[in-house]
Structures are given as C-alpha cells and as structure tokens.
Amino acid sequence: MSSKWAERITQALGLRLAAWYLGTFLASTLVIGGLTYGLLATLLERRDHDIIQSTLREYATRYQAGGLPALARAIEIEQRSGSREPLFVRVVGPFEDVLLYSLPETFGAFDLSELPGGPNAIWSQVQSRDRNAVLEVATMDLGGAALQVGKTTEARNQLLSNFRRVLMLGAGFALVIGVVGGIFLTRSTLKPLRDLRDAVGRILQTGQTDDRVPVYGTEDTVDELSTLFNAMLARITTLIHGMRNALDHVAHDLRTPMTRLRVTAESALATNDPARHREALSDCLEESERVLSMLTTLMDISEAETGTMKLNVTEVPLAALAKEVVDLYEDTAEDAGVMLQSGIPADLTVPADRDRLRQALANLVDNAIKYSPRGGRVDLSAAVDQNMVVIRVADTGPGISEQDLPRIFDRLYRGDQSRATRGLGLGLSLVRAYVEAQGGSVSVKSTPGKGSIFEIRLPGT
C-alpha cells in the first residue's frame, strides 16, 4: 500500500510543480543570501585592512618625524580620546627587541611569539588562544626597525555571526513562504486543468457535449487550451445535431417514396401483364433516382451547415458564371414562355467556390422559371454594396405569401404555391447552406402578385 501511495505522490502533477517551485525559490534565496554574505565579509575585511594600512602609514610618518617618543605620545592620546578603533601597535628593533608595544585589553589573549618580528613579513596573522578571533598585522620597514599595526577580527566575526543568524531566520521564513506560495500557485495554475478534467468526466458520464470549460481570460496557454476545447465541443455538438437532423429528415422523408416503391412493386406482382411489369419497373427506377437525389442533397446540406464541406475558393467572374446558368436554363425558360436574361457587369468578381455558387444560382433561377407565369421575366443582376457582392434573381411570379416567407429556406418545406409542382423541397435549403458555408447570406423580398427578389450576399475582395 505504501509503495502505491508513494508512486501516486511522485506522479501527482501538483506535487511536482509545488516541489519545483519550492526548490527553485529556496535555491534562489540561498544563492542570494550566500552572495550577500560573501560580499559583506569581503567588504569588512577590506575595511579592516584599509584601517590598518592607513594607520601604519600615519604612524610611520610620526616615527620618522619625532622618533619613538612622538609615536608613543600619539598612540596614548588616541587611546584616551577613542578617536580611533583599538589597534595593536609594536615597534621591533634590528635585533628583534621590542622598542614599543601596545595591545588593547579587549583584544583577548594572543601568543605574540608566533608573530614574525622582522620587516620581511608584510602581512601576518596570529590565532587567539580561544580560537574566536585572529589578529591581522601589517609590517613596514622603518630603516633598521619594523613598525607593526594590527587589528583583531573579533568585531568582524561577531557582525558576520549576527548576519548568519539573520540569514537562517530569513531562510526559515523563505521556506514557509515557499511552501504556502507553492501550494497556492499550484492550485491556481492547475485549476483550469481540473476544470477540463471535470468537464471531460461529465461528458463521458452523461454523453452530453453541451458542457463547457470555464475560461478565465488570462490568455495564457492553459486558458487558450480551454478556449480551443470549448470550440472543439461546439464543433462536435454542431456535427452531432446536424447528423441527427439529417437522419431525422431522411427517416421521415424516405417513407413516402419507399411506400410508393412498395405499392408499385406489389401492384406489378398482382398481375401477369408484361407491360404493367415494365411500367412498374420504370416507376421504381424513377422513384429510386428521386430517393438518391434527396439523400445526396441532404448530405450536401448537412456538410455545409456543419462546416465540414471542402470549398475550392477562387476569384469567380460573375458575368461568365451567370452566362453558364442562363445557357443551361435557356431552353427551359423558352418552353415556359419566360424571358431569362442577365445584366451583370463583366468586370465583377467574387471570391467563392465556383461550383457551389453556380449550383446555388441555378437553383434560384430554376425556381424563378418554375413559378413565373407565361410571358413573365427572370432577371439576374449583381452589384457591390459596402464590401459585399450582392447577386439578385428577380422574377415576375405570383410571389410568396406572408405565412410561407419565414420558412421557405427550411428543409423539405413546400408552400401552397409549390405543392402544385413536383420537387423535393430542398432547393432553397441547399442555396442557403452553400452561401452560408462561404461566409455569405441569402434573403428574399416578395410581394404576393408582384414577384420575388432573392439576394445572395458574399464578402468581396
């Protein structure tokens, strides 16, 4: 059991982050403290050496000016006045006989026999008997005699000892701050990941993709991950709803043609007339083509609405595209007694998928011809309106009633006027899906008895 807990702890992301934060924080604190301690020790040592050397030069000048009496008098005056820090002073003769000696009582016990007496030793050190301090001595040759000035490191050591205690206390506070800060920062950093984990768990448990991960607006990598995850969920939800709607429509609208197929086949089987059999086979083939067309159109609409349709966007010259559509329906319009013409400028282009846009325009023209009376007109036009390219298909048909107008782009919806003609009720739905998949929109303006105007609006270049 203990090994499993140890493995879980070592694998816990939060604990690893907290440990890394604490280790980095403590390491940086110790490095800064160590550098500060070293710098302080160096500065204090340099200060003591500067005091010793400046005093050494001053006393050498006094000795050369007035001899030992002048030097002794200066040392006595300074000791009484306390104008200078306590210093060790000694003058050693040529035979290492001590000519002048001054050692403050506060310096402790030093074995001065270990101190070289000649002028050859520029810097010397003597350890105190209790090992708490060191006497640092500088020596200067006075021409037959040697002047020695020294200072104990006791005060310096005491200051550094106090500083070490402060550092240890600061390290303790840093440890507490590091632990608390590590826990806080780890929890706050991992909260979006925990939200993501909880959202995935709820989705797996309920099967509902409408759940979302909170986005905190920090714009960091984790927040960006939450945003992308929500966008992915929205896309999946759209795809699922699109598939469900498509399946619902297919299931609903396949009943009628499949029923007709069954009735036709049963009627043919009930007779031995070969002509009746041939007619039934022909009807079944026509009905199957109608079913395939419905399925293909429904799948195209679903792909376009869910954003999975692949588009080949190029600069499409609208005048040439409209001419293709006019040429395609010219005979149909002539048979229906409808005038079909296009007035689109030759230099007008739009970035779009040529095949999808041609299909959408063809569906609108087909509807306009189908519902226009003999002697009517269908006009194609286009213009630029506020960085949008507007393509219009206007007819002089009976128009669309107010109750049908809001629903004419719905799948399989057929208004009163359209029920008299054969169709799937998917043409306008396909137009809207194709146009919206390319970032555009489609709308209609209609007045009963005065015709209709369909508008396709697409972003311009």
C-alpha positions, 0 to 999 in steps of 0.5 A: 500500500505504501509503495502505491501511495508513494508512486501516486505522490511522485506522479501527482502533477501538483506535487511536482510543480509545488516541489519545483517551485519550492526548490527553485525559490529556496535555491534562489534565496540561498544563492542570494543570501550566500552572495550577500554574505560573501560580499559583506565579509569581503567588504569588512575585511577590506575595511579592516585592512584599509584601517590598518594600512592607513594607520601604519602609514600615519604612524610611520610618518610620526616615527620618522618625524619625532622618533619613538617618543612622538609615536608613543605620545600619539598612540596614548592620546588616541587611546584616551580620546577613542578617536580611533578603533583599538589597534595593536601597535609594536615597534621591533628593533634590528635585533628583534627587541621590542622598542614599543608595544601596545595591545588593547585589553579587549583584544583577548589573549594572543601568543605574540611569539608566533608573530614574525618580528622582522620587516620581511613579513608584510602581512601576518596573522596570529590565532587567539588562544580561544580560537574566536578571533585572529589578529591581522598585522601589517609590517613596514620597514622603518630603516633598521626597525619594523613598525607593526599595526594590527587589528583583531577580527573579533568585531568582524566575526561577531557582525558576520555571526549576527548576519548568519543568524539573520540569514537562517531566520530569513531562510526559515521564513523563505521556506514557509513562504515557499511552501504556502506560495507553492501550494497556492500557485499550484492550485491556481495554475492547475485549476483550469486543468481540473476544470477540463478534467471535470468537464471531460468526466461529465461528458463521458458520464452523461454523453452530453457535449453541451458542457463547457470549460470555464475560461478565465481570460488570462490568455495564457496557454492553459486558458487558450487550451480551454478556449480551443476545447470549448470550440472543439465541443461546439464543433462536435455538438454542431456535427452531432445535431446536424447528423441527427437532423439529417437522419431525422429528415431522411427517416421521415422523408424516405417513407413516402417514396419507399411506400410508393416503391412498395405499392408499385412493386406489389401492384406489378406482382398482382398481375401477369401483364408484361407491360404493367411489369415494365411500367412498374419497373420504370416507376421504381427506377424513377422513384429510386433516382428521386430517393438518391437525389434527396439523400445526396442533397441532404448530405450536401446540406448537412456538410455545409451547415456543419462546416465540414464541406471542402470549398475550392475558393477562387476569384469567380467572374460573375458575368461568365458564371451567370452566362453558364446558368442562363445557357443551361436554363435557356431552353427551359425558360423558352418552353415556359414562355419566360424571358431569362436574361442577365445584366451583370457587369463583366468586370465583377468578381467574387471570391467563392467556390465556383461550383457551389455558387453556380449550383446555388444560382441555378437553383434560384433561377430554376425556381424563378422559371418554375413559378413565373407565369407565361410571358413573365421575366427572370432577371439576374443582376449583381452589384457591390454594396459596402464590401459585399457582392450582392447577386439578385434573381428577380422574377415576375411570379405570383410571389410568396405569401406572408405565412410561407416567407419565414420558412421557405429556406427550411428543409423539405418545406413546400408552400401552397404555391409549390405543392402544385409542382413536383420537387423535393423541397430542398432547393432553397435549403441547399442555396442557403447552406452553400452561401452560408458555408462561404461566409455569405447570406441569402434573403428574399423580398416578395410581394404576393402578385408582384414577384420575388427578389432573392439576394445572395450576399458574399464578402468581396475582395 
